[in-house]
Amino acid sequence: MSTTTHTTGPDAAGPGDSRAVREAMADRLLRAATRSGAQLVSEAAVLVQGAAVLADPIAGAVYSTPATAAADGVHAAAHPQDHPHHVQRPAAGAVLVLHPAPTLPAEHVGLVATTTAALLEVRGQRAAELRAEQMRLHSTLLRLLLAGHTTSVTDTVRAGGLTHVTLYRLTGPDIPTAHQVLWRAVRPSLAGHGGACALIGEVDGELLVAELHHGSDDGRVLRLVSRVSERHNLLAGLAGPLPLAETPTAHADAAAARHSATPAHRIVPADAVGTPQLARLLPPGPYTAWARSVLSPLTPDHRHLLLVRLRTGSAPRAATALGLSPGTVRTRLRGVAALLGADLDDITVQAHLLLALRAPTRGDGQGEGEGHPESDRQSRLEKLPGGILDTDAARTWAVGLVGGLEPHLRIALACWLRHHARTAPAATELHVHRTTLTTWLTRCAERLGQNLTDAAVRAELHLALEATAKDGDDPRALPRRGGRTYRRL
């Protein structure tokens, strides 16, 4: 927020409405507009003998005179019915709010408001002409950053010492409009401010935001991205802070995390995807030893590929996140599957791999687990060793997640998960119509409060169902009513 102080001079426009007074007022506003937007708003405050605020719906107060009027001006812009004595005008994508002295004629205040708003629009149009070129530069810098040219980018932004990046990848119905709004709210500068620099651009149909900083950020960009996401119905994945050299990793992680975003949770951090809560509850000794044994054949690149595949839910979506072709991703996944000796499409394997990749292992695992034959590695992956999920803490987690489901919903959900979240084959095994199964799955999602389209959520639910399995969970063991529908137990 910018503020400017200004004192009333002898030629201040008073309540008179003569032509000379109006021309003097317009001249004062025009001269202020040639200096800055802050000076223009300050001059408007002087002319109405009160307060003036330019309030942006996303960023809050852009300019305010006096500074103490900022909060009141933002509230008035959002709730005009609560401030009947304020005068408002739309201006350059924001709202000009004037709180005049009660003695001033309404005609005079209205003329100040209209003139100031028009001049703000002119300034906004001039800024927009320059903004297009700046936006193209930002998109170029983002592409260089993703290509690994970090030195070139840091030299360009002229803010030395920037070592880390926090990355946002956003999609939605109107990315160009959201881009313009976020640009105005963030007001990015290549010189940075406060030890950070934000790059904003459209890359391959997405809105990409990279905040460069010294290892931590103040949350300013996150707050603005969150507001824009709510206002323009965007879904976002967030990754970082990570070292600048790992920007491509952050880029892939953010895309993977975005697959977990919903209208209720529009921004999802990458480290919040894939059984993070359960991983903290498992006994560290046997859990870490098992994870190291399972992952021992894999390099860090293999593990990152697996994590992105497990988060996104399919090879094509993983390919998009990684910037590779689907064929390349499928080929690499087949190689990983051969190293693990496991079927990566199996829901149990996926759930156990998410657990293994979340374990606090160190190093790339090369040389660990030697002496275990491949069949032993396969059995370790497809079945958890005793004592990992057989704890009160893990059982409490599982019951809290799926314990409220009715028996027929438990069975339907477990069957659907075993069939790779495909409705037709699951309905065939359950001997119910696909519409019936779809209805049951909708009830499961509502009662669990979970997004069943999220691959990581499906893996967690599978683990919880396995940990709370009961006798009679087999569809064939349930009595029927009407030949095709389960009895309500």
C-alpha positions as CSV (number, residue, x, y, z in Angstrom):
1,M,0.0,0.0,0.0
2,S,1.3,3.4,-1.0
3,T,0.5,6.6,1.0
4,T,1.2,10.2,0.3
5,T,0.6,13.2,2.6
6,H,-0.6,16.5,1.2
7,T,-1.7,19.7,2.9
8,T,-4.4,22.0,1.6
9,G,-3.0,25.0,-0.2
10,P,-4.6,28.4,-0.8
11,D,-5.9,27.3,-4.2
12,A,-7.7,24.2,-2.8
13,A,-11.1,23.8,-4.4
14,G,-13.9,24.6,-1.9
15,P,-17.5,23.9,-2.0
16,G,-18.2,26.4,-4.8
17,D,-19.3,25.0,-8.1
18,S,-18.3,27.8,-10.5
19,R,-16.6,27.0,-13.8
20,A,-13.3,28.4,-12.6
21,V,-13.3,26.3,-9.5
22,R,-14.2,23.2,-11.5
23,E,-11.4,23.9,-14.0
24,A,-8.9,24.5,-11.1
25,M,-9.9,21.2,-9.5
26,A,-9.5,19.3,-12.8
27,D,-6.1,20.9,-13.4
28,R,-4.9,19.9,-9.9
29,L,-6.0,16.3,-10.5
30,L,-4.4,16.2,-13.9
31,R,-1.1,17.4,-12.6
32,A,-1.2,14.9,-9.8
33,A,-2.0,12.1,-12.3
34,T,1.1,12.9,-14.3
35,R,3.2,12.2,-11.2
36,S,1.8,8.9,-9.8
37,G,-1.4,7.1,-8.9
38,A,-0.6,7.6,-5.2
39,Q,-0.4,11.4,-5.7
40,L,-3.6,11.4,-7.7
41,V,-5.5,9.7,-4.8
42,S,-3.9,12.0,-2.3
43,E,-5.0,15.0,-4.3
44,A,-8.6,13.6,-4.4
45,A,-8.5,13.3,-0.6
46,V,-7.5,17.0,-0.3
47,L,-10.3,18.1,-2.7
48,V,-13.0,16.3,-0.7
49,Q,-11.5,17.3,2.6
50,G,-11.6,13.8,3.8
51,A,-10.2,10.4,2.8
52,A,-9.5,8.6,-0.5
53,V,-8.7,4.9,-1.1
54,L,-8.1,2.9,-4.2
55,A,-9.2,-0.6,-3.2
56,D,-8.4,-3.7,-5.2
57,P,-10.7,-6.7,-4.5
58,I,-7.7,-9.0,-4.4
59,A,-4.8,-6.9,-3.1
60,G,-6.7,-4.7,-0.7
61,A,-5.7,-1.0,-0.5
62,V,-3.5,0.0,-3.4
63,Y,-3.3,3.7,-2.4
64,S,-4.7,5.4,0.7
65,T,-4.7,8.9,2.1
66,P,-4.5,9.0,5.0
67,A,-3.0,5.6,5.6
68,T,-5.4,4.9,8.5
69,A,-8.3,5.0,6.1
70,A,-7.1,1.9,4.2
71,A,-9.1,-0.7,6.1
72,D,-12.3,1.4,6.1
73,G,-12.0,2.0,2.3
74,V,-11.5,-1.7,1.6
75,H,-14.5,-2.6,3.7
76,A,-16.6,0.1,2.0
77,A,-15.7,-1.3,-1.4
78,A,-16.7,-4.8,-0.4
79,H,-19.9,-3.8,1.5
80,P,-21.1,-0.4,0.1
81,Q,-24.5,-0.8,1.8
82,D,-22.7,-0.4,5.2
83,H,-21.1,2.9,4.2
84,P,-23.9,5.1,2.7
85,H,-21.8,8.3,3.2
86,H,-18.9,7.0,1.0
87,V,-18.8,7.8,-2.7
88,Q,-17.5,5.0,-5.0
89,R,-16.5,4.8,-8.6
90,P,-15.0,1.8,-10.5
91,A,-11.5,2.6,-11.6
92,A,-8.9,0.5,-13.5
93,G,-10.1,-2.8,-12.2
94,A,-10.4,-1.5,-8.7
95,V,-12.8,0.8,-6.7
96,L,-12.1,4.4,-5.8
97,V,-13.7,5.1,-2.4
98,L,-14.0,8.7,-1.2
99,H,-15.1,9.7,2.3
100,P,-15.8,13.5,2.0
101,A,-16.4,16.1,4.6
102,P,-20.2,16.3,5.4
103,T,-20.3,20.0,4.5
104,L,-19.2,19.6,0.8
105,P,-22.0,19.6,-1.8
106,A,-22.7,16.2,-3.4
107,E,-22.1,17.7,-6.9
108,H,-18.6,18.7,-6.0
109,V,-17.7,15.3,-4.5
110,G,-19.2,13.5,-7.5
111,L,-17.1,15.6,-9.9
112,V,-14.0,14.8,-7.9
113,A,-14.8,11.1,-7.9
114,T,-15.6,11.0,-11.6
115,T,-12.6,12.9,-12.7
116,T,-10.2,10.9,-10.4
117,A,-11.6,7.6,-11.6
118,A,-11.3,8.7,-15.3
119,L,-7.6,9.7,-14.7
120,L,-7.0,6.4,-12.9
121,E,-8.4,4.6,-16.0
122,V,-6.1,6.5,-18.3
123,R,-3.1,5.6,-16.1
124,G,-4.3,2.0,-16.1
125,Q,-4.5,1.9,-19.9
126,R,-0.9,3.2,-20.1
127,A,0.2,0.6,-17.7
128,A,-1.6,-2.1,-19.7
129,E,0.3,-1.1,-22.8
130,L,3.6,-1.7,-21.0
131,R,2.2,-4.7,-19.1
132,A,1.9,-6.9,-22.2
133,E,5.7,-6.6,-22.9
134,Q,6.5,-7.2,-19.2
135,M,4.3,-10.3,-19.2
136,R,6.1,-11.7,-22.2
137,L,9.4,-11.2,-20.5
138,H,8.1,-13.0,-17.4
139,S,6.9,-16.0,-19.4
140,T,10.4,-16.2,-21.1
141,L,12.1,-16.1,-17.7
142,L,9.8,-18.8,-16.4
143,R,10.7,-21.0,-19.4
144,L,14.4,-20.4,-18.8
145,L,14.0,-21.3,-15.1
146,L,12.2,-24.6,-16.0
147,A,15.0,-25.3,-18.5
148,G,17.6,-25.0,-15.8
149,H,19.1,-21.6,-16.7
150,T,18.9,-20.3,-13.1
151,T,21.9,-18.0,-13.4
152,S,20.5,-16.2,-16.4
153,V,17.2,-15.7,-14.6
154,T,18.8,-14.5,-11.3
155,D,21.1,-12.1,-13.2
156,T,18.0,-10.6,-15.0
157,V,15.9,-10.1,-11.9
158,R,18.8,-8.1,-10.4
159,A,18.2,-9.4,-6.9
160,G,21.3,-11.3,-5.8
161,G,21.3,-14.0,-3.2
162,L,18.0,-15.6,-4.3
163,T,18.5,-19.3,-3.7
164,H,15.0,-21.0,-3.5
165,V,11.8,-21.1,-5.4
166,T,8.1,-21.6,-4.4
167,L,6.1,-22.7,-7.5
168,Y,2.3,-22.5,-8.2
169,R,0.6,-24.1,-11.2
170,L,-3.0,-22.9,-11.7
171,T,-5.7,-24.0,-14.1
172,G,-9.2,-22.7,-14.6
173,P,-11.9,-21.6,-17.0
174,D,-10.4,-18.1,-17.7
175,I,-6.7,-18.1,-17.2
176,P,-6.0,-14.8,-19.2
177,T,-8.4,-12.8,-16.9
178,A,-7.0,-14.4,-13.8
179,H,-3.5,-13.6,-15.1
180,Q,-4.4,-9.9,-15.4
181,V,-6.0,-9.8,-12.0
182,L,-3.1,-11.5,-10.2
183,W,-0.6,-9.3,-12.0
184,R,-2.3,-6.2,-10.7
185,A,-2.5,-7.6,-7.3
186,V,1.1,-8.8,-7.0
187,R,2.5,-5.9,-9.0
188,P,5.7,-7.9,-9.8
189,S,9.0,-6.2,-10.3
190,L,12.1,-7.7,-11.7
191,A,14.0,-5.8,-9.0
192,G,12.1,-7.7,-6.4
193,H,11.1,-6.4,-3.0
194,G,11.7,-7.6,0.5
195,G,14.3,-10.1,-0.6
196,A,11.9,-11.9,-3.0
197,C,10.9,-11.7,-6.7
198,A,7.7,-13.0,-8.2
199,L,7.5,-14.2,-11.8
200,I,4.0,-14.6,-13.3
201,G,3.2,-15.9,-16.7
202,E,1.1,-18.2,-18.9
203,V,3.0,-21.3,-19.9
204,D,1.4,-24.0,-22.0
205,G,-2.1,-22.9,-21.1
206,E,-1.5,-22.7,-17.3
207,L,-0.9,-19.8,-15.0
208,L,2.5,-20.3,-13.5
209,V,3.8,-18.3,-10.5
210,A,7.4,-18.7,-9.3
211,E,8.4,-16.8,-6.2
212,L,12.2,-16.5,-5.8
213,H,13.5,-15.9,-2.3
214,H,16.2,-16.7,0.2
215,G,14.7,-20.0,1.5
216,S,11.4,-18.8,3.0
217,D,8.7,-16.4,2.0
218,D,6.3,-14.1,3.9
219,G,3.1,-15.7,2.5
220,R,2.2,-12.5,0.6
221,V,2.0,-14.3,-2.8
222,L,0.2,-17.3,-1.3
223,R,-2.5,-15.0,0.0
224,L,-3.0,-13.3,-3.3
225,V,-2.9,-16.5,-5.3
226,S,-5.5,-17.9,-2.8
227,R,-7.8,-14.9,-3.3
228,V,-7.5,-15.0,-7.1
229,S,-8.2,-18.8,-7.1
230,E,-11.4,-18.3,-5.1
231,R,-12.6,-15.4,-7.3
232,H,-11.8,-17.0,-10.6
233,N,-12.5,-20.7,-9.8
234,L,-8.9,-21.8,-10.2
235,L,-7.3,-25.0,-8.9
236,A,-3.7,-24.9,-7.9
237,G,-0.8,-27.1,-6.9
238,L,2.0,-25.6,-4.7
239,A,5.6,-26.9,-4.4
240,G,8.5,-25.6,-2.5
241,P,10.5,-24.0,-1.1
242,L,13.1,-25.9,-3.1
243,P,16.6,-24.9,-4.3
244,L,16.5,-23.1,-7.6
245,A,18.3,-25.9,-9.3
246,E,15.3,-28.2,-8.5
247,T,12.8,-26.0,-10.2
248,P,11.8,-28.7,-12.7
249,T,11.1,-31.0,-9.8
250,A,9.0,-28.3,-8.1
251,H,7.2,-27.9,-11.5
252,A,6.2,-31.6,-11.7
253,D,5.3,-31.8,-8.0
254,A,3.0,-28.8,-8.3
255,A,1.2,-30.3,-11.2
256,A,0.8,-33.6,-9.3
257,A,-0.5,-31.8,-6.2
258,R,-3.0,-29.9,-8.3
259,H,-4.8,-33.2,-9.1
260,S,-5.8,-33.3,-5.4
261,A,-7.3,-29.8,-5.5
262,T,-11.1,-29.3,-5.2
263,P,-13.4,-26.3,-4.9
264,A,-13.3,-26.8,-1.2
265,H,-9.4,-26.9,-1.1
266,R,-8.3,-24.9,-4.1
267,I,-4.5,-24.8,-3.3
268,V,-2.9,-28.1,-2.4
269,P,0.8,-28.3,-1.3
270,A,2.8,-31.1,-2.8
271,D,3.9,-32.3,0.6
272,A,0.3,-32.8,1.7
273,V,-0.4,-35.5,-0.9
274,G,0.0,-39.2,-0.3
275,T,-0.5,-40.6,3.2
276,P,1.4,-37.9,5.1
277,Q,-0.7,-38.3,8.2
278,L,-0.5,-42.1,8.3
279,A,3.3,-42.0,7.7
280,R,3.8,-40.0,10.9
281,L,1.9,-42.6,12.9
282,L,3.9,-45.7,11.9
283,P,6.7,-47.2,14.0
284,P,9.8,-45.5,12.6
285,G,12.2,-48.5,13.0
286,P,10.4,-51.3,11.0
287,Y,8.7,-48.7,8.7
288,T,12.0,-47.1,7.6
289,A,13.7,-50.5,7.2
290,W,10.9,-51.8,5.0
291,A,10.8,-48.7,2.9
292,R,14.6,-48.8,2.3
293,S,14.4,-52.5,1.3
294,V,11.5,-51.8,-1.1
295,L,13.1,-48.8,-2.7
296,S,16.6,-50.1,-2.8
297,P,16.6,-50.9,-6.6
298,L,15.5,-47.4,-7.5
299,T,17.4,-44.2,-8.2
300,P,16.1,-40.8,-7.1
301,D,14.8,-40.1,-10.6
302,H,12.9,-43.4,-10.5
303,R,11.3,-42.4,-7.1
304,H,10.3,-39.0,-8.3
305,L,8.7,-40.6,-11.5
306,L,6.8,-43.0,-9.3
307,L,5.6,-40.3,-6.9
308,V,4.3,-38.1,-9.7
309,R,2.6,-41.1,-11.3
310,L,1.0,-42.2,-8.0
311,R,-0.2,-38.6,-7.3
312,T,-1.6,-37.9,-10.7
313,G,-3.2,-41.3,-11.2
314,S,-2.2,-42.1,-14.8
315,A,0.8,-42.1,-17.1
316,P,-0.6,-39.4,-19.5
317,R,-1.2,-37.0,-16.6
318,A,2.2,-37.8,-15.2
319,A,3.7,-37.1,-18.6
320,T,2.0,-33.7,-18.6
321,A,3.4,-32.9,-15.2
322,L,6.9,-34.0,-16.1
323,G,7.0,-32.4,-19.5
324,L,7.5,-35.7,-21.2
325,S,5.6,-37.7,-23.8
326,P,3.2,-40.4,-22.5
327,G,5.2,-43.1,-24.4
328,T,8.4,-42.1,-22.6
329,V,6.7,-42.2,-19.2
330,R,5.1,-45.6,-19.9
331,T,8.5,-47.0,-21.0
332,R,10.2,-45.7,-17.8
333,L,7.4,-47.0,-15.6
334,R,7.8,-50.5,-17.2
335,G,11.4,-50.4,-16.3
336,V,10.6,-49.4,-12.7
337,A,8.0,-52.1,-12.5
338,A,10.6,-54.7,-13.6
339,L,13.1,-53.4,-10.9
340,L,10.4,-53.8,-8.3
341,G,9.0,-57.0,-9.6
342,A,5.4,-55.6,-9.1
343,D,2.3,-54.5,-11.0
344,L,2.2,-50.7,-10.6
345,D,-1.5,-50.7,-11.6
346,D,-2.4,-52.8,-8.6
347,I,-4.1,-50.6,-5.9
348,T,-2.3,-52.4,-3.0
349,V,1.1,-51.9,-4.7
350,Q,0.3,-48.2,-5.2
351,A,-0.8,-47.7,-1.6
352,H,2.3,-49.4,-0.3
353,L,4.6,-47.5,-2.7
354,L,3.1,-44.2,-1.4
355,L,3.9,-45.3,2.1
356,A,7.4,-46.3,1.1
357,L,8.1,-43.0,-0.7
358,R,6.8,-41.1,2.3
359,A,9.2,-42.9,4.7
360,P,12.1,-40.9,6.2
361,T,14.7,-42.7,4.1
362,R,18.1,-41.1,3.2
363,G,20.3,-41.4,0.2
364,D,19.3,-43.1,-3.0
365,G,19.3,-46.6,-1.5
366,Q,22.0,-48.0,-3.8
367,G,23.6,-51.0,-2.2
368,E,20.9,-51.3,0.5
369,G,18.9,-54.4,0.8
370,E,21.5,-56.5,-1.1
371,G,21.1,-60.2,-0.6
372,H,17.3,-60.1,-1.0
373,P,16.1,-61.9,-4.1
374,E,13.7,-60.1,-6.4
375,S,10.8,-62.4,-5.3
376,D,11.5,-61.3,-1.7
377,R,11.3,-57.6,-2.8
378,Q,8.0,-58.3,-4.5
379,S,6.5,-59.9,-1.4
380,R,7.8,-57.0,0.7
381,L,6.0,-54.6,-1.6
382,E,2.7,-56.4,-2.1
383,K,2.4,-57.2,1.6
384,L,3.4,-55.0,4.5
385,P,5.5,-56.7,7.2
386,G,3.7,-57.3,10.5
387,G,3.8,-54.5,13.1
388,I,3.6,-51.6,10.7
389,L,-0.2,-51.2,10.4
390,D,-0.9,-53.5,13.4
391,T,-0.8,-50.6,15.9
392,D,-3.4,-48.8,17.9
393,A,-2.4,-45.5,16.3
394,A,-2.8,-46.9,12.7
395,R,-6.0,-48.6,13.5
396,T,-7.4,-45.5,15.0
397,W,-6.5,-43.6,11.9
398,A,-8.2,-46.2,9.7
399,V,-11.3,-46.3,11.7
400,G,-11.5,-42.6,11.7
401,L,-11.3,-42.6,8.0
402,V,-13.7,-45.4,6.9
403,G,-15.3,-46.6,10.1
404,G,-18.5,-44.8,9.5
405,L,-19.3,-46.6,6.2
406,E,-22.2,-49.0,6.1
407,P,-21.2,-52.6,5.1
408,H,-22.5,-52.4,1.5
409,L,-20.7,-49.1,1.0
410,R,-17.5,-50.6,2.4
411,I,-17.7,-53.5,0.1
412,A,-18.6,-51.5,-3.0
413,L,-15.8,-49.0,-2.4
414,A,-13.2,-51.7,-1.8
415,C,-14.3,-53.6,-4.9
416,W,-14.2,-50.4,-7.0
417,L,-10.6,-49.7,-5.8
418,R,-9.5,-53.2,-6.6
419,H,-10.7,-52.6,-10.2
420,H,-8.5,-49.5,-10.6
421,A,-11.5,-47.1,-9.9
422,R,-13.4,-48.4,-13.0
423,T,-17.1,-48.7,-12.5
424,A,-18.2,-51.2,-15.1
425,P,-16.0,-54.2,-14.0
426,A,-16.7,-53.4,-10.3
427,A,-20.4,-53.4,-10.9
428,T,-20.1,-56.7,-12.7
429,E,-18.4,-58.3,-9.8
430,L,-20.9,-56.8,-7.3
431,H,-23.8,-57.9,-9.5
432,V,-25.4,-54.4,-9.4
433,H,-26.2,-51.9,-12.0
434,R,-23.5,-49.3,-12.8
435,T,-25.9,-46.5,-11.8
436,T,-26.4,-48.2,-8.4
437,L,-22.7,-48.4,-7.9
438,T,-22.2,-44.8,-8.9
439,T,-24.8,-43.8,-6.4
440,W,-23.1,-45.8,-3.7
441,L,-19.7,-44.2,-4.5
442,T,-21.3,-40.7,-4.3
443,R,-22.6,-41.6,-0.8
444,C,-19.1,-42.8,0.1
445,A,-17.5,-39.5,-1.0
446,E,-20.1,-37.5,0.9
447,R,-19.9,-39.5,4.2
448,L,-16.1,-39.7,4.1
449,G,-15.7,-36.1,3.0
450,Q,-13.1,-37.3,0.5
451,N,-12.4,-36.6,-3.2
452,L,-12.5,-40.1,-4.8
453,T,-11.1,-38.7,-8.1
454,D,-7.8,-38.2,-6.3
455,A,-5.4,-41.1,-6.8
456,A,-3.6,-40.5,-3.5
457,V,-7.0,-40.4,-1.6
458,R,-7.9,-43.7,-3.2
459,A,-4.7,-45.3,-2.1
460,E,-5.2,-44.1,1.5
461,L,-8.8,-45.4,1.5
462,H,-7.5,-48.8,0.3
463,L,-5.1,-48.9,3.2
464,A,-7.8,-48.0,5.7
465,L,-10.2,-50.6,4.3
466,E,-7.5,-53.2,4.5
467,A,-6.6,-52.3,8.1
468,T,-10.3,-52.4,9.2
469,A,-11.3,-55.5,7.1
470,K,-14.1,-57.5,8.6
471,D,-15.5,-61.0,8.1
472,G,-18.2,-60.9,5.5
473,D,-16.7,-58.0,3.5
474,D,-16.7,-60.3,0.4
475,P,-19.6,-59.4,-1.9
476,R,-20.6,-63.0,-2.2
477,A,-21.2,-63.3,1.5
478,L,-23.9,-60.6,1.7
479,P,-27.5,-61.6,1.6
480,R,-29.5,-60.1,-1.3
481,R,-32.8,-58.4,-1.6
482,G,-34.5,-58.0,-5.0
483,G,-31.9,-60.1,-6.6
484,R,-29.4,-57.3,-7.4
485,T,-29.2,-55.0,-4.3
486,Y,-27.5,-55.6,-1.0
487,R,-29.6,-55.8,2.1
488,R,-29.1,-52.9,4.5
489,L,-27.4,-54.4,7.5
